[in-house]
């Protein structure tokens, strides 16, 4: 069974005191580092990033192939252990306060069906309205 562990961001990185702030409609980039165990070569193209916003919008994104690399061990490259280093792009309309956004990894099983690989990481995200004037 394939499993994943998100190393970065952590729940403590973006807590209520440390919020990702961005102007509404623009993009915030969050670095993501994860380790995947027992991921077979044939499953690589089915790996997805799942982003769930508080208004129940869910975005499923295919990570770039070059962002997924085999982990080097003392015995050499492992066939089933991988590290994903990528950037998650968050964007949304205006919210009145910071709200949690869940980021997780999953495998696409069928059309519109995913198999969760790890517990979602929750980051605080606050898109604010554009300030007019000087």
SEBAVEX-656987 format. One record per atom (N, C-alpha, C): residue in one letter; x, y, z; atom name. Coordinates in Angstrom, 2 decimals. Each point is the difference from the previous one (the first is absolute). Layout:
! SEBAVEX-656987
+------+---------+---------+---------+------+
: code :       X :       Y :       Z : site :
+------+---------+---------+---------+------+
:    A :       X :       Y :       Z :   CA :
...
+------+---------+---------+---------+------+
//
This chain:
! SEBAVEX-656987
+------+---------+---------+---------+------+
: code :       X :       Y :       Z : site :
+------+---------+---------+---------+------+
:    X :    0.84 :   -1.18 :    0.00 :    N :
:    X :   -0.84 :    1.18 :    0.00 :   CA :
:    X :    0.88 :    1.24 :    0.00 :    C :
:    X :   -0.29 :    0.90 :   -0.86 :    N :
:    X :    0.75 :    1.25 :   -0.12 :   CA :
:    X :   -0.44 :    0.97 :    1.11 :    C :
:    X :    0.99 :    0.62 :    0.64 :    N :
:    X :   -0.29 :    1.00 :    1.03 :   CA :
:    X :    0.87 :    1.23 :   -0.25 :    C :
:    X :   -0.42 :    1.12 :    0.56 :    N :
:    X :    0.75 :    1.24 :   -0.15 :   CA :
:    X :    0.08 :    0.71 :    1.35 :    C :
:    X :    1.01 :    0.84 :    0.12 :    N :
:    X :    0.18 :    0.81 :    1.20 :   CA :
:    X :    0.44 :    1.38 :   -0.45 :    C :
:    X :   -0.78 :    1.02 :    0.32 :    N :
:    X :    0.35 :    1.37 :   -0.38 :   CA :
:    X :    0.94 :    0.56 :    1.06 :    C :
:    X :    1.20 :    0.36 :   -0.43 :    N :
:    X :    1.01 :    0.53 :    0.91 :   CA :
:    X :   -0.08 :    1.51 :    0.12 :    C :
:    X :   -0.37 :    0.64 :   -1.08 :    N :
:    X :   -0.10 :    1.46 :   -0.03 :   CA :
:    X :   -1.13 :    0.38 :   -0.94 :    C :
:    X :   -0.90 :    0.85 :    0.31 :    N :
:    X :   -0.13 :    0.77 :    1.23 :   CA :
:    X :   -0.52 :   -0.88 :    1.13 :    C :
:    X :    0.25 :    0.42 :    1.22 :    N :
:    X :   -0.53 :   -0.71 :    1.15 :   CA :
:    X :   -1.13 :    0.83 :    0.60 :    C :
:    X :   -0.77 :   -0.62 :    0.84 :    N :
:    X :   -1.12 :    0.71 :    0.64 :   CA :
:    X :    0.51 :    1.18 :    0.83 :    C :
:    X :    1.20 :   -0.14 :    0.57 :    N :
:    X :    0.54 :    1.08 :    0.83 :   CA :
:    X :    0.60 :    1.12 :   -0.84 :    C :
:    X :    0.35 :   -0.28 :   -1.26 :    N :
:    X :    0.57 :    1.04 :   -0.86 :   CA :
:    X :   -1.02 :    1.10 :   -0.26 :    C :
:    X :   -1.23 :   -0.37 :   -0.31 :    N :
:    X :   -1.05 :    0.96 :   -0.32 :   CA :
:    X :   -1.15 :   -0.15 :    0.99 :    C :
:    X :    0.24 :    0.39 :    1.23 :    N :
:    X :   -1.05 :   -0.03 :    1.01 :   CA :
:    X :   -0.76 :    1.33 :   -0.02 :    C :
:    X :   -0.80 :    0.23 :    1.01 :    N :
:    X :   -0.82 :    1.21 :    0.02 :   CA :
:    X :    0.83 :    1.28 :    0.08 :    C :
:    X :    1.24 :   -0.10 :    0.51 :    N :
:    X :    0.86 :    1.17 :    0.07 :   CA :
:    X :    0.77 :    0.25 :   -1.29 :    C :
:    X :    0.20 :   -1.04 :   -0.78 :    N :
:    X :    0.77 :    0.09 :   -1.23 :   CA :
:    X :   -0.91 :   -0.36 :   -1.17 :    C :
:    X :   -0.55 :    1.02 :   -0.67 :    N :
:    X :   -1.01 :   -0.18 :   -1.03 :   CA :
:    X :    0.58 :    0.36 :   -1.36 :    C :
:    X :   -0.38 :   -0.73 :   -1.04 :    N :
:    X :    0.38 :    0.34 :   -1.37 :   CA :
:    X :   -0.94 :    1.10 :   -0.46 :    C :
:    X :    0.53 :    1.19 :   -0.17 :    N :
:    X :   -0.83 :    1.13 :   -0.42 :   CA :
:    X :    0.30 :    0.33 :   -1.45 :    C :
:    X :   -1.07 :    0.28 :   -0.75 :    N :
:    X :    0.14 :    0.30 :   -1.42 :   CA :
:    X :   -1.17 :    0.87 :   -0.41 :    C :
:    X :    0.21 :    0.82 :   -1.02 :    N :
:    X :   -1.09 :    0.78 :   -0.55 :   CA :
:    X :   -0.94 :   -0.94 :   -0.75 :    C :
:    X :   -1.29 :    0.16 :    0.21 :    N :
:    X :   -1.00 :   -0.89 :   -0.60 :   CA :
:    X :    0.18 :   -0.07 :   -1.51 :    C :
:    X :   -0.06 :   -1.21 :   -0.54 :    N :
:    X :    0.14 :   -0.21 :   -1.42 :   CA :
:    X :    1.44 :   -0.23 :   -0.44 :    C :
:    X :    0.97 :    0.35 :    0.84 :    N :
:    X :    1.41 :   -0.26 :   -0.32 :   CA :
:    X :    0.40 :   -1.35 :    0.59 :    C :
:    X :    1.24 :   -0.39 :   -0.25 :    N :
:    X :    0.45 :   -1.34 :    0.36 :   CA :
:    X :    1.02 :    0.06 :    1.13 :    C :
:    X :   -0.12 :   -0.92 :    0.95 :    N :
:    X :    0.99 :   -0.20 :    1.05 :   CA :
:    X :    0.64 :   -1.37 :   -0.23 :    C :
:    X :    1.32 :   -0.06 :    0.08 :    N :
:    X :    0.73 :   -1.25 :   -0.21 :   CA :
:    X :    0.43 :   -0.57 :    1.35 :    C :
:    X :   -0.35 :   -1.25 :    0.24 :    N :
:    X :    0.36 :   -0.70 :    1.24 :   CA :
:    X :    0.88 :   -1.19 :   -0.37 :    C :
:    X :    1.25 :   -0.05 :    0.49 :    N :
:    X :    0.84 :   -1.16 :   -0.31 :   CA :
:    X :   -0.53 :   -1.25 :    0.68 :    C :
:    X :    0.05 :   -1.12 :   -0.72 :    N :
:    X :   -0.47 :   -1.27 :    0.52 :   CA :
:    X :    1.09 :   -1.05 :   -0.18 :    C :
:    X :    0.31 :   -0.71 :    1.08 :    N :
:    X :    0.94 :   -1.11 :   -0.04 :   CA :
:    X :   -0.70 :   -1.20 :    0.63 :    C :
:    X :    0.00 :   -1.11 :   -0.71 :    N :
:    X :   -0.65 :   -1.21 :    0.50 :   CA :
:    X :    0.82 :   -1.22 :   -0.35 :    C :
:    X :   -0.10 :   -1.02 :    0.83 :    N :
:    X :    0.63 :   -1.28 :   -0.28 :   CA :
:    X :   -1.09 :   -1.03 :   -0.25 :    C :
:    X :    0.19 :   -0.79 :   -1.03 :    N :
:    X :   -0.97 :   -1.04 :   -0.37 :   CA :
:    X :    0.66 :   -1.35 :    0.11 :    C :
:    X :   -0.67 :   -0.95 :    0.63 :    N :
:    X :    0.52 :   -1.35 :    0.13 :   CA :
:    X :   -0.89 :   -0.96 :   -0.78 :    C :
:    X :    0.64 :   -0.98 :   -0.61 :    N :
:    X :   -0.67 :   -1.04 :   -0.77 :   CA :
:    X :   -0.76 :    0.55 :   -1.20 :    C :
:    X :    0.49 :    1.08 :   -0.57 :    N :
:    X :   -0.57 :    0.54 :   -1.24 :   CA :
:    X :    0.66 :   -0.70 :   -1.18 :    C :
:    X :   -0.78 :   -0.72 :   -0.75 :    N :
:    X :    0.54 :   -0.73 :   -1.14 :   CA :
:    X :    0.18 :    0.93 :   -1.20 :    C :
:    X :    0.88 :   -0.38 :   -0.88 :    N :
:    X :    0.28 :    0.80 :   -1.20 :   CA :
:    X :   -1.27 :    0.22 :   -0.81 :    C :
:    X :   -0.86 :   -0.99 :   -0.05 :    N :
:    X :   -1.24 :    0.12 :   -0.77 :   CA :
:    X :   -1.01 :    0.94 :    0.64 :    C :
:    X :    0.17 :    0.33 :    1.30 :    N :
:    X :   -0.93 :    0.87 :    0.69 :   CA :
:    X :    0.42 :    1.47 :   -0.05 :    C :
:    X :    1.18 :    0.27 :   -0.51 :    N :
:    X :    0.51 :    1.39 :    0.00 :   CA :
:    X :   -0.94 :    0.96 :   -0.71 :    C :
:    X :   -0.56 :   -0.41 :   -1.13 :    N :
:    X :   -0.86 :    0.90 :   -0.76 :   CA :
:    X :   -1.35 :    0.21 :    0.67 :    C :
:    X :   -0.31 :   -0.80 :    1.02 :    N :
:    X :   -1.28 :    0.14 :    0.71 :   CA :
:    X :    0.12 :    0.83 :    1.27 :    C :
:    X :    1.20 :    0.48 :    0.34 :    N :
:    X :    0.19 :    0.80 :    1.20 :   CA :
:    X :   -0.63 :    1.37 :   -0.18 :    C :
:    X :   -0.72 :    0.47 :    1.02 :    N :
:    X :   -0.69 :    1.30 :   -0.06 :   CA :
:    X :    0.18 :    0.75 :    1.31 :    C :
:    X :   -0.01 :    1.32 :   -0.10 :    N :
:    X :   -0.08 :    0.89 :    1.15 :   CA :
:    X :   -1.45 :    0.42 :    0.12 :    C :
:    X :   -0.54 :   -0.10 :    1.19 :    N :
:    X :   -1.40 :    0.35 :    0.21 :   CA :
:    X :   -0.05 :    1.21 :    0.94 :    C :
:    X :   -0.64 :    1.07 :   -0.46 :    N :
:    X :   -0.12 :    1.23 :    0.77 :   CA :
:    X :   -1.48 :    0.23 :    0.25 :    C :
:    X :   -0.36 :    0.08 :    1.29 :    N :
:    X :   -1.40 :    0.19 :    0.37 :   CA :
:    X :   -0.14 :    1.33 :    0.74 :    C :
:    X :   -0.80 :    0.90 :   -0.58 :    N :
:    X :   -0.24 :    1.32 :    0.57 :   CA :
:    X :   -1.20 :   -0.06 :    0.95 :    C :
:    X :   -0.13 :    0.98 :    0.91 :    N :
:    X :   -1.10 :   -0.02 :    0.97 :   CA :
:    X :   -1.39 :    0.05 :   -0.62 :    C :
:    X :   -0.14 :    0.54 :   -1.21 :    N :
:    X :   -1.31 :    0.06 :   -0.64 :   CA :
:    X :   -0.31 :   -1.30 :   -0.75 :    C :
:    X :    0.76 :   -1.07 :    0.30 :    N :
:    X :   -0.17 :   -1.35 :   -0.55 :   CA :
:    X :    0.45 :   -0.12 :   -1.46 :    C :
:    X :    0.64 :    1.03 :   -0.56 :    N :
:    X :    0.63 :   -0.15 :   -1.31 :   CA :
:    X :    1.20 :   -0.91 :    0.16 :    C :
:    X :    0.14 :   -0.97 :   -0.90 :    N :
:    X :    1.12 :   -0.93 :    0.03 :   CA :
:    X :    0.72 :    0.07 :   -1.33 :    C :
:    X :    1.32 :    0.20 :    0.05 :    N :
:    X :    0.82 :    0.02 :   -1.19 :   CA :
:    X :    0.94 :   -1.20 :    0.07 :    C :
:    X :    0.03 :   -0.78 :   -1.07 :    N :
:    X :    0.88 :   -1.15 :   -0.09 :   CA :
:    X :    1.02 :    0.31 :   -1.09 :    C :
:    X :    1.28 :   -0.02 :    0.38 :    N :
:    X :    1.06 :    0.46 :   -0.89 :   CA :
:    X :    1.01 :   -1.13 :   -0.23 :    C :
:    X :    0.46 :   -0.13 :   -1.23 :    N :
:    X :    1.03 :   -0.97 :   -0.34 :   CA :
:    X :    1.36 :    0.67 :    0.21 :    C :
:    X :    0.86 :   -0.55 :    0.88 :    N :
:    X :    1.32 :    0.61 :    0.17 :   CA :
:    X :    0.89 :   -0.27 :   -1.22 :    C :
:    X :    0.97 :    0.87 :   -0.20 :    N :
:    X :    0.93 :   -0.20 :   -1.12 :   CA :
:    X :    0.83 :   -1.25 :    0.24 :    C :
:    X :    0.31 :   -0.71 :   -1.09 :    N :
:    X :    0.78 :   -1.24 :    0.11 :   CA :
:    X :    1.39 :    0.26 :    0.57 :    C :
:    X :    0.58 :    1.14 :   -0.32 :    N :
:    X :    1.36 :    0.28 :    0.47 :   CA :
:    X :    0.04 :    0.31 :    1.50 :    C :
:    X :   -1.14 :    0.24 :    0.62 :    N :
:    X :   -0.06 :    0.29 :    1.43 :   CA :
:    X :    0.02 :   -1.27 :    0.86 :    C :
:    X :   -0.17 :   -1.15 :   -0.62 :    N :
:    X :   -0.04 :   -1.28 :    0.71 :   CA :
:    X :    1.29 :   -0.77 :   -0.30 :    C :
:    X :    0.79 :   -0.25 :    1.04 :    N :
:    X :    1.29 :   -0.67 :   -0.18 :   CA :
:    X :    0.12 :   -1.17 :    0.97 :    C :
:    X :    0.74 :   -1.02 :   -0.42 :    N :
:    X :    0.26 :   -1.14 :    0.87 :   CA :
:    X :    0.93 :    0.44 :    1.13 :    C :
:    X :   -0.20 :   -0.58 :    1.16 :    N :
:    X :    0.85 :    0.31 :    1.16 :   CA :
:    X :    1.24 :   -0.88 :   -0.05 :    C :
:    X :    1.15 :    0.63 :    0.18 :    N :
:    X :    1.27 :   -0.74 :    0.04 :   CA :
:    X :    0.21 :   -0.54 :    1.41 :    C :
:    X :    0.32 :   -1.27 :    0.10 :    N :
:    X :    0.32 :   -0.61 :    1.29 :   CA :
:    X :    1.44 :   -0.48 :   -0.06 :    C :
:    X :    0.46 :   -0.60 :    1.08 :    N :
:    X :    1.37 :   -0.52 :    0.03 :   CA :
:    X :    0.18 :   -1.13 :   -1.01 :    C :
:    X :   -1.08 :   -0.71 :   -0.30 :    N :
:    X :    0.06 :   -1.10 :   -0.95 :   CA :
:    X :   -0.19 :    0.48 :   -1.44 :    C :
:    X :   -0.24 :    1.27 :   -0.21 :    N :
:    X :   -0.26 :    0.54 :   -1.33 :   CA :
:    X :   -1.41 :    0.54 :   -0.09 :    C :
:    X :   -0.49 :    0.17 :   -1.23 :    N :
:    X :   -1.36 :    0.50 :   -0.19 :   CA :
:    X :   -1.02 :   -1.06 :    0.42 :    C :
:    X :   -1.02 :    0.45 :    0.69 :    N :
:    X :   -1.09 :   -0.87 :    0.39 :   CA :
:    X :   -1.05 :    0.01 :   -1.11 :    C :
:    X :   -0.57 :   -1.16 :   -0.29 :    N :
:    X :   -0.99 :   -0.09 :   -1.07 :   CA :
:    X :   -1.37 :    0.52 :    0.41 :    C :
:    X :   -0.29 :   -0.02 :    1.30 :    N :
:    X :   -1.35 :    0.36 :    0.42 :   CA :
:    X :   -0.06 :    1.18 :    0.97 :    C :
:    X :    1.13 :    0.65 :    0.29 :    N :
:    X :    0.01 :    1.16 :    0.89 :   CA :
:    X :    0.33 :    1.24 :   -0.82 :    C :
:    X :   -0.88 :    0.99 :    0.09 :    N :
:    X :    0.11 :    1.20 :   -0.81 :   CA :
:    X :   -0.10 :    1.24 :    0.87 :    C :
:    X :    0.55 :    1.10 :   -0.50 :    N :
:    X :   -0.16 :    1.30 :    0.66 :   CA :
:    X :   -0.60 :    0.97 :   -1.02 :    C :
:    X :   -1.04 :    0.69 :    0.42 :    N :
:    X :   -0.66 :    1.00 :   -0.83 :   CA :
:    X :    0.35 :    1.38 :    0.55 :    C :
:    X :    0.63 :    0.82 :   -0.81 :    N :
:    X :    0.29 :    1.40 :    0.33 :   CA :
:    X :   -0.65 :    0.86 :   -1.06 :    C :
:    X :   -1.02 :    0.72 :    0.41 :    N :
:    X :   -0.74 :    0.82 :   -0.95 :   CA :
:    X :   -0.53 :    1.24 :    0.70 :    C :
:    X :   -0.70 :    0.81 :   -0.76 :    N :
:    X :   -0.61 :    1.21 :    0.54 :   CA :
:    X :   -1.50 :   -0.08 :   -0.24 :    C :
:    X :   -0.76 :    0.21 :    1.07 :    N :
:    X :   -1.45 :    0.01 :   -0.08 :   CA :
:    X :   -0.43 :    1.45 :   -0.18 :    C :
:    X :   -0.80 :    0.26 :   -1.02 :    N :
:    X :   -0.48 :    1.35 :   -0.26 :   CA :
:    X :   -1.42 :    0.15 :    0.54 :    C :
:    X :   -0.18 :    0.96 :    0.90 :    N :
:    X :   -1.31 :    0.26 :    0.59 :   CA :
:    X :   -0.53 :    1.33 :   -0.49 :    C :
:    X :   -1.26 :    0.04 :   -0.34 :    N :
:    X :   -0.64 :    1.23 :   -0.44 :   CA :
:    X :   -1.50 :   -0.12 :    0.26 :    C :
:    X :   -0.61 :    1.14 :    0.35 :    N :
:    X :   -1.43 :   -0.03 :    0.26 :   CA :
:    X :   -0.52 :    1.43 :    0.02 :    C :
:    X :   -1.30 :    0.13 :    0.09 :    N :
:    X :   -0.64 :    1.31 :    0.12 :   CA :
:    X :    0.18 :    0.55 :    1.41 :    C :
:    X :   -0.72 :    1.04 :    0.32 :    N :
:    X :    0.14 :    0.68 :    1.28 :   CA :
:    X :   -0.68 :   -0.78 :    1.12 :    C :
:    X :    0.71 :   -0.15 :    1.13 :    N :
:    X :   -0.58 :   -0.54 :    1.22 :   CA :
:    X :    0.10 :    1.07 :    1.07 :    C :
:    X :   -0.85 :   -0.08 :    0.98 :    N :
:    X :    0.00 :    1.00 :    1.05 :   CA :
:    X :    1.08 :   -0.27 :    1.06 :    C :
:    X :    0.40 :   -1.25 :    0.14 :    N :
:    X :    1.04 :   -0.35 :    0.97 :   CA :
:    X :    0.80 :   -1.20 :   -0.50 :    C :
:    X :    1.13 :   -0.26 :    0.64 :    N :
:    X :    0.83 :   -1.14 :   -0.38 :   CA :
:    X :   -0.77 :   -1.30 :    0.21 :    C :
:    X :    0.09 :   -0.88 :   -0.97 :    N :
:    X :   -0.72 :   -1.27 :    0.07 :   CA :
:    X :    0.95 :   -1.13 :   -0.37 :    C :
:    X :   -0.29 :   -1.21 :    0.50 :    N :
:    X :    0.89 :   -1.13 :   -0.28 :   CA :
:    X :   -0.20 :   -0.57 :   -1.40 :    C :
:    X :    1.12 :   -0.33 :   -0.64 :    N :
:    X :    0.00 :   -0.69 :   -1.28 :   CA :
:    X :    0.72 :   -1.32 :    0.21 :    C :
:    X :   -0.61 :   -1.11 :   -0.41 :    N :
:    X :    0.59 :   -1.32 :    0.17 :   CA :
:    X :    0.76 :   -0.40 :   -1.26 :    C :
:    X :    1.23 :   -0.47 :    0.20 :    N :
:    X :    0.83 :   -0.47 :   -1.10 :   CA :
:    X :    0.35 :   -1.46 :    0.29 :    C :
:    X :   -0.25 :   -0.88 :   -0.97 :    N :
:    X :    0.32 :   -1.42 :    0.19 :   CA :
:    X :    0.46 :   -0.61 :   -1.31 :    C :
:    X :    0.48 :   -1.22 :    0.09 :    N :
:    X :    0.42 :   -0.77 :   -1.17 :   CA :
:    X :   -0.95 :   -1.17 :   -0.18 :    C :
:    X :   -0.29 :   -0.32 :   -1.26 :    N :
:    X :   -0.89 :   -1.12 :   -0.28 :   CA :
:    X :    0.38 :   -0.63 :   -1.32 :    C :
:    X :   -0.53 :   -1.18 :   -0.23 :    N :
:    X :    0.16 :   -0.69 :   -1.28 :   CA :
:    X :   -1.34 :    0.03 :   -0.72 :    C :
:    X :    0.03 :    0.34 :   -1.27 :    N :
:    X :   -1.21 :   -0.01 :   -0.80 :   CA :
:    X :   -0.30 :   -1.45 :   -0.38 :    C :
:    X :   -1.14 :   -0.49 :    0.45 :    N :
:    X :   -0.37 :   -1.40 :   -0.24 :   CA :
:    X :   -0.85 :   -0.12 :   -1.25 :    C :
:    X :   -1.06 :    0.76 :   -0.04 :    N :
:    X :   -0.90 :    0.07 :   -1.16 :   CA :
:    X :   -0.34 :    1.45 :   -0.22 :    C :
:    X :   -0.79 :    0.27 :   -1.02 :    N :
:    X :   -0.44 :    1.38 :   -0.23 :   CA :
:    X :   -0.77 :    0.49 :    1.22 :    C :
:    X :    0.40 :    1.14 :    0.53 :    N :
:    X :   -0.63 :    0.64 :    1.17 :   CA :
:    X :    0.07 :   -0.85 :    1.27 :    C :
:    X :    1.01 :   -0.86 :    0.11 :    N :
:    X :    0.16 :   -0.81 :    1.21 :   CA :
:    X :    1.47 :   -0.05 :    0.37 :    C :
:    X :    0.29 :    0.33 :    1.27 :    N :
:    X :    1.38 :    0.02 :    0.46 :   CA :
:    X :    0.15 :   -0.86 :    1.24 :    C :
:    X :    1.19 :   -0.55 :    0.17 :    N :
:    X :    0.37 :   -0.76 :    1.18 :   CA :
:    X :    0.97 :    0.85 :    0.81 :    C :
:    X :   -0.41 :    0.40 :    1.20 :    N :
:    X :    0.83 :    0.86 :    0.85 :   CA :
:    X :    1.23 :   -0.77 :    0.46 :    C :
:    X :    1.17 :    0.64 :   -0.07 :    N :
:    X :    1.25 :   -0.63 :    0.41 :   CA :
:    X :    0.47 :    0.47 :    1.36 :    C :
:    X :   -0.50 :    1.15 :    0.45 :    N :
:    X :    0.45 :    0.54 :    1.28 :   CA :
:    X :   -1.08 :    0.91 :    0.59 :    C :
:    X :    0.21 :    0.32 :    1.26 :    N :
:    X :   -0.88 :    0.94 :    0.68 :   CA :
:    X :    0.27 :    1.39 :   -0.57 :    C :
:    X :   -1.03 :    0.80 :   -0.28 :    N :
:    X :    0.23 :    1.34 :   -0.56 :   CA :
:    X :    0.74 :    0.91 :    0.98 :    C :
:    X :    0.81 :    0.89 :   -0.56 :    N :
:    X :    0.66 :    1.04 :    0.78 :   CA :
:    X :   -0.84 :    1.25 :   -0.15 :    C :
:    X :   -0.25 :    0.67 :    1.10 :    N :
:    X :   -0.86 :    1.18 :    0.00 :   CA :
:    X :    0.86 :    1.25 :    0.13 :    C :
:    X :   -0.13 :    0.90 :   -0.99 :    N :
:    X :    0.69 :    1.29 :    0.04 :   CA :
:    X :   -1.04 :    1.12 :    0.07 :    C :
:    X :    0.37 :    1.08 :    0.66 :    N :
:    X :   -0.90 :    1.15 :    0.11 :   CA :
:    X :    0.24 :    0.92 :   -1.20 :    C :
:    X :   -1.07 :    0.34 :   -0.71 :    N :
:    X :    0.08 :    0.77 :   -1.24 :   CA :
:    X :   -0.98 :    1.16 :    0.08 :    C :
:    X :    0.47 :    1.21 :   -0.34 :    N :
:    X :   -0.84 :    1.20 :    0.13 :   CA :
:    X :    0.12 :    0.89 :   -1.22 :    C :
:    X :   -0.84 :   -0.21 :   -1.03 :    N :
:    X :   -0.04 :    0.94 :   -1.11 :   CA :
:    X :   -0.77 :    1.26 :    0.42 :    C :
:    X :    0.61 :    1.12 :   -0.16 :    N :
:    X :   -0.60 :    1.28 :    0.42 :   CA :
:    X :   -0.35 :    0.84 :   -1.20 :    C :
:    X :   -0.95 :    0.94 :    0.13 :    N :
:    X :   -0.37 :    0.85 :   -1.13 :   CA :
:    X :    1.13 :    0.94 :   -0.40 :    C :
:    X :   -0.04 :    0.46 :   -1.24 :    N :
:    X :    0.99 :    0.93 :   -0.52 :   CA :
:    X :   -0.20 :    1.34 :    0.70 :    C :
:    X :    1.10 :    0.61 :    0.47 :    N :
:    X :   -0.09 :    1.32 :    0.64 :   CA :
:    X :    0.04 :    1.05 :   -1.09 :    C :
:    X :   -0.99 :    0.84 :   -0.01 :    N :
:    X :   -0.11 :    1.06 :   -1.01 :   CA :
:    X :    0.60 :    1.29 :    0.58 :    C :
:    X :    0.61 :    0.76 :   -0.86 :    N :
:    X :    0.53 :    1.30 :    0.41 :   CA :
:    X :    1.38 :   -0.11 :    0.65 :    C :
:    X :    0.52 :    1.13 :    0.36 :    N :
:    X :    1.34 :    0.03 :    0.59 :   CA :
:    X :   -0.06 :    0.36 :    1.45 :    C :
+------+---------+---------+---------+------+
//
